[in-house]
């Protein structure tokens, strides 16, 4: 009897289909949250009709299109890019600026950035079509650590650094504690290693600006268990299976 009920439940789930935003994330179009934005913006159609949030789809029989391109599930792909300054972290830009997608001209699979690096910031940026992994890497619940090398104009005092370590009050609330190490000081500039797990817009720059310092250079050197290594600016490489497993392993206890 139980087996029969499970079979009935399975048939019902198949009949009901899959929520569109979940399917788009699984297909590598964007994270589930970003997929919801695409739907709200009217950039997604199902069988020629504008999609609405929450609609269920049957990929084997429905024609799903995003920005004029039919969606098909592709193999999971994971890429590490050393993003140069002057490149925007998006797949397209109406102002015609260079995007991270332009740097991946030889990549045929549609991947999206995991989080973002500011236009003037450099360093490690992950791109993937794995929506579930993207969600875990960017959701505050999982507290994925990111380390930056930050060059500031000036010489912060020990008290100022301690304020940042404890957390400071910005316009959008208190920041979580940061791990900070002074790496070098030359004249009127100081180089520091700065580790946080939050991902607010321009957070590192705003934290230093709160104390009256401008950031001269910002370079992300690690993301979770991954480090940038010897990738040159503008270069990219595919993650190994072991590196992908290490990323997933970081969430097992969450």
KOLZAKE-731429 format. One line per 10 residues: number of its first residue (from 1); for each residue x negated, y negated, z negated of C-alpha. Coordinates in Angstrom, 3 decimals. Layout:
% KOLZAKE-731429
NUM> X,Y,Z ~ ...
This chain:
% KOLZAKE-731429
1> 0.000,0.000,0.000 ~ -2.777,-2.426,-0.964 ~ -4.583,-1.654,2.278 ~ -1.400,-2.403,4.209 ~ -0.982,-5.738,2.435 ~ -4.581,-6.704,3.202 ~ -3.981,-5.895,6.836 ~ -0.836,-8.011,6.851 ~ -2.715,-10.886,5.218 ~ -5.513,-10.622,7.788
11> -3.029,-10.694,10.673 ~ -1.329,-13.724,9.121 ~ -4.635,-15.616,8.792 ~ -5.485,-14.843,12.411 ~ -2.024,-15.968,13.542 ~ -2.319,-19.233,11.585 ~ -5.699,-20.000,13.116 ~ -8.574,-22.040,11.703 ~ -8.531,-25.676,10.662 ~ -9.978,-27.804,13.440
21> -12.551,-29.648,11.309 ~ -13.848,-26.345,9.933 ~ -14.171,-24.920,13.436 ~ -16.036,-28.016,14.681 ~ -18.491,-27.718,11.781 ~ -19.016,-24.005,12.471 ~ -19.550,-24.806,16.153 ~ -22.328,-27.227,15.257 ~ -20.601,-30.431,16.367 ~ -21.058,-32.168,13.009
31> -20.609,-31.581,9.298 ~ -17.032,-30.975,8.183 ~ -16.760,-34.525,6.857 ~ -18.098,-36.023,10.094 ~ -15.805,-33.746,12.095 ~ -12.853,-35.217,10.221 ~ -14.057,-38.687,11.254 ~ -14.260,-37.603,14.904 ~ -10.659,-36.418,14.732 ~ -9.469,-39.645,13.096
41> -11.290,-41.676,15.769 ~ -9.368,-39.919,18.526 ~ -12.457,-38.294,20.020 ~ -11.103,-34.734,19.825 ~ -8.391,-33.123,21.957 ~ -6.769,-29.694,21.780 ~ -5.270,-28.448,25.033 ~ -5.349,-31.969,26.443 ~ -3.573,-33.584,23.474 ~ -5.147,-35.858,20.869
51> -5.900,-33.786,17.786 ~ -4.620,-34.618,14.327 ~ -6.385,-33.872,11.060 ~ -5.500,-30.466,9.638 ~ -4.273,-28.884,12.873 ~ -5.111,-25.195,13.214 ~ -6.706,-23.843,16.376 ~ -7.320,-20.499,18.029 ~ -10.717,-20.889,19.754 ~ -10.121,-17.844,21.939
61> -7.044,-19.441,23.539 ~ -7.180,-23.192,22.760 ~ -9.285,-25.666,24.758 ~ -11.059,-27.921,22.266 ~ -12.883,-30.983,23.619 ~ -15.045,-33.567,21.831 ~ -16.109,-36.709,23.708 ~ -15.247,-35.052,27.011 ~ -17.246,-31.872,26.360 ~ -15.604,-28.519,25.685
71> -16.662,-27.008,22.369 ~ -18.141,-23.543,22.257 ~ -19.833,-21.875,19.333 ~ -23.586,-21.588,19.777 ~ -26.308,-19.744,17.928 ~ -27.438,-21.369,14.712 ~ -30.405,-23.666,15.323 ~ -32.594,-25.465,12.769 ~ -35.102,-28.180,13.719 ~ -37.566,-30.319,11.781
81> -38.395,-33.688,13.377 ~ -40.955,-36.280,12.354 ~ -38.814,-39.338,13.025 ~ -40.777,-42.447,14.008 ~ -39.775,-45.954,12.961 ~ -37.574,-47.725,15.493 ~ -35.432,-44.648,16.187 ~ -31.821,-44.460,15.040 ~ -30.558,-41.363,13.215 ~ -27.589,-40.572,15.436
91> -26.890,-38.681,18.626 ~ -25.724,-41.718,20.585 ~ -25.907,-45.489,20.218 ~ -23.641,-47.995,22.013 ~ -26.423,-50.587,21.836 ~ -28.747,-48.390,23.844 ~ -31.390,-47.903,21.158 ~ -33.539,-44.779,21.089 ~ -31.850,-42.015,19.077 ~ -33.192,-38.845,17.522
101> -31.363,-36.918,20.247 ~ -33.551,-38.675,22.835 ~ -36.579,-37.102,21.132 ~ -35.085,-33.614,21.539 ~ -34.747,-33.691,25.316 ~ -35.796,-30.032,25.650 ~ -33.259,-28.791,23.061 ~ -30.200,-27.402,24.871 ~ -28.184,-26.589,21.737 ~ -26.081,-29.435,20.303
111> -27.503,-30.253,16.864 ~ -26.727,-33.090,14.457 ~ -28.870,-34.870,11.831 ~ -28.667,-33.692,8.221 ~ -28.180,-36.967,6.377 ~ -30.055,-39.942,7.732 ~ -33.261,-41.930,7.738 ~ -33.011,-45.688,8.205 ~ -34.001,-47.279,11.516 ~ -37.289,-48.537,10.030
121> -38.016,-45.385,8.028 ~ -40.116,-42.430,9.151 ~ -40.730,-38.800,8.373 ~ -38.966,-35.500,7.875 ~ -35.504,-35.236,9.374 ~ -33.592,-31.967,9.694 ~ -31.186,-31.314,12.555 ~ -28.916,-28.284,12.897 ~ -25.599,-26.998,14.176 ~ -24.978,-25.138,10.902
131> -22.151,-27.121,9.328 ~ -22.087,-25.122,6.090 ~ -25.782,-25.698,5.443 ~ -25.434,-29.385,6.305 ~ -22.662,-29.704,3.734 ~ -24.790,-28.170,0.983 ~ -27.870,-30.211,1.843 ~ -25.973,-33.500,1.736 ~ -23.323,-33.007,-0.969 ~ -24.270,-34.695,-4.296
141> -23.252,-31.570,-6.237 ~ -26.304,-29.649,-5.031 ~ -28.874,-32.352,-5.919 ~ -31.317,-31.522,-3.122 ~ -34.571,-33.358,-3.816 ~ -36.225,-35.557,-1.198 ~ -39.700,-37.029,-1.615 ~ -40.865,-40.229,0.067 ~ -44.195,-41.992,0.262 ~ -43.276,-45.615,-0.377
151> -45.580,-48.577,0.280 ~ -44.423,-51.672,-1.614 ~ -45.647,-55.238,-1.371 ~ -47.001,-55.924,-4.831 ~ -48.217,-54.063,-7.922 ~ -45.325,-52.783,-10.062 ~ -45.869,-52.731,-13.792 ~ -45.566,-49.595,-15.879 ~ -42.332,-50.975,-17.360 ~ -40.803,-51.537,-13.906
161> -41.685,-48.030,-12.788 ~ -40.148,-46.664,-15.977 ~ -36.906,-48.531,-15.204 ~ -36.691,-46.744,-11.862 ~ -37.475,-43.424,-13.511 ~ -34.558,-43.876,-15.908 ~ -32.153,-45.222,-13.274 ~ -31.004,-48.764,-12.470 ~ -27.667,-50.408,-11.789 ~ -27.039,-51.225,-8.121
171> -23.912,-52.670,-6.532 ~ -22.554,-49.146,-5.992 ~ -23.350,-47.868,-9.483 ~ -26.193,-46.448,-11.543 ~ -28.860,-44.469,-9.740 ~ -29.908,-41.064,-10.980 ~ -33.381,-40.818,-12.535 ~ -36.242,-40.785,-10.041 ~ -39.618,-39.043,-10.250 ~ -42.366,-41.537,-9.433
181> -46.136,-41.186,-9.105 ~ -48.577,-43.953,-8.218 ~ -50.810,-42.614,-5.440 ~ -52.974,-45.644,-4.655 ~ -53.209,-49.393,-5.101 ~ -55.034,-51.602,-2.611 ~ -55.061,-55.349,-3.116 ~ -51.437,-56.461,-3.251 ~ -49.898,-53.215,-2.008 ~ -49.057,-50.027,-3.901
191> -48.417,-46.548,-2.520 ~ -46.112,-44.298,-4.563 ~ -44.521,-40.860,-4.295 ~ -40.799,-41.320,-4.937 ~ -38.453,-38.330,-5.434 ~ -34.664,-38.606,-5.645 ~ -31.726,-36.298,-4.978 ~ -29.175,-38.940,-4.015 ~ -28.543,-40.124,-0.464 ~ -27.010,-43.587,-0.697
201> -27.432,-46.032,2.167 ~ -30.925,-47.601,2.068 ~ -31.176,-46.506,-1.556 ~ -34.955,-46.503,-1.991 ~ -35.308,-49.965,-0.450 ~ -32.458,-51.324,-2.576 ~ -33.930,-49.901,-5.770 ~ -37.203,-51.696,-5.183 ~ -35.452,-54.880,-4.044 ~ -33.575,-54.860,-7.356
211> -36.937,-55.355,-9.053 ~ -38.086,-57.985,-6.543 ~ -40.292,-55.813,-4.319 ~ -40.066,-55.323,-0.567 ~ -40.798,-51.941,0.977 ~ -43.482,-52.209,3.652 ~ -43.326,-48.554,4.677 ~ -41.064,-45.596,3.889 ~ -42.059,-42.067,4.924 ~ -40.160,-38.914,3.914
221> -42.580,-36.047,3.330 ~ -40.285,-33.328,1.942 ~ -36.661,-32.226,1.936 ~ -35.785,-29.493,-0.569 ~ -38.388,-26.729,-0.188 ~ -39.575,-28.007,3.221 ~ -42.593,-30.238,3.778 ~ -43.483,-32.180,6.913 ~ -46.940,-30.683,7.326 ~ -48.924,-31.769,10.376
231> -46.085,-32.810,12.697 ~ -46.983,-36.040,14.477 ~ -44.443,-38.888,14.846 ~ -41.906,-37.930,17.508 ~ -42.792,-34.219,17.407 ~ -40.407,-31.475,16.323 ~ -40.417,-27.756,15.679 ~ -37.901,-25.006,14.964 ~ -37.672,-23.710,11.407 ~ -38.741,-20.142,10.779
241> -36.291,-17.574,9.436 ~ -38.124,-17.684,6.113 ~ -37.728,-21.481,5.881 ~ -33.992,-21.210,6.554 ~ -33.706,-18.520,3.865 ~ -35.572,-20.794,1.434 ~ -33.088,-23.588,2.102 ~ -30.146,-21.287,1.356 ~ -31.896,-19.826,-1.699 ~ -31.939,-23.277,-3.309
251> -28.131,-23.138,-3.663 ~ -27.633,-19.657,-5.081 ~ -27.441,-20.855,-8.656 ~ -25.116,-23.792,-7.909
